[in-house]
Amino acid sequence: KGILFSRSEAIHLKLRQSRRKKIAKLQYSLNELRDLESKLVLITGRESKERKEVDVFLDTFHSVCRIADNLISLQQHGNSEYMGWSYIFQCSLLNVVVHLNAQASEMEND
């Protein structure tokens, strides 16, 4: 792949099909994730029991956007280490936001 110029080129969510649960859709674009972000914020109240899960999604999504912004910047500045670079992670990873932010910080130092 060539140099990325936008988050929409850099961010793609692909879900793995679970053996226990059938998932209707397995791939999401950045625009679809933004729509989901907006809907989640609108439908969950500040004190709802689902709010913690929504907050984890929002923090994860914002961390991924930060990584994408860093990747775009590094590629546009000619850092060959990040040409064709991709980052795959599991959302079930314990402390996923901490892990993603560590990756973003590492990229910011490059």
Secondary structure as UniProt FT lines:
FT   HELIX           7..10
FT   STRAND          13..14
FT   STRAND          27..28
FT   HELIX           30..43
FT   TURN            46..47
FT   TURN            49..50
FT   HELIX           51..76
FT   TURN            77..78
FT   HELIX           80..82
FT   TURN            83..84
FT   TURN            91..92
FT   TURN            94..95
FT   HELIX           96..108
//
